[in-house]
């Protein structure tokens, strides 16, 4: 979704790693977009604390 050019690395033993490169600006914009969507789905956009059980 973020990267356009796929990079492939093959080491001496033949193991292969494939990834897409992304710029940090695009990545930060995507993170902000996801945070916005999560905030809209929560109660008023505020963070909810951890769940605690009382016995």
N, C-alpha and C positions, 0 to 999 in steps of 0.2 A: 504494500500500500504506500509506503513512504519512499522506498528506493526505486530507481528505474533500471540501473545497470547491474546485472547479476555478476558477481565475482566468484570464481572457482579457484580453490587452492588444493593442490594435490601434493602431499609430502612424499618423502623417499620410500616409505613403506606402502604407498598407494592409497592411503586414507584420503578421503575427499571431503572438503568443507565448502559449502555453497552459501553465499549470503548476498544481500543487496546493500549497497552503501547508501547512507542518508546524510544530509547535512544537519548540523545541530539546530539550526534555525527551524527547519521543517519539523524536526523531532519535537522541539519545544512547542511549536504551534499545535501539533497533534496532541501533545500531552494536555495543553490548555483546553483544547476542544473536548477531550475526554473528561477532564475535570469539570468543565461546564455542564456536560451531559449528566455526570454523576450528581452534581449539585442540584440540578433541576429535578432529579428523581428523588432526592432526599427531602427531609422536612425543612423547607425554607433555606436550603443550602448550607445549614450548619452541620458541623461534624457531630456524630453520635459517638458517645463513649463506649468503652468495652462492656460486654455483657457479663453480669455477675449473678451468680445463683446464691440465694440466701436459704439456709436450712433451718 
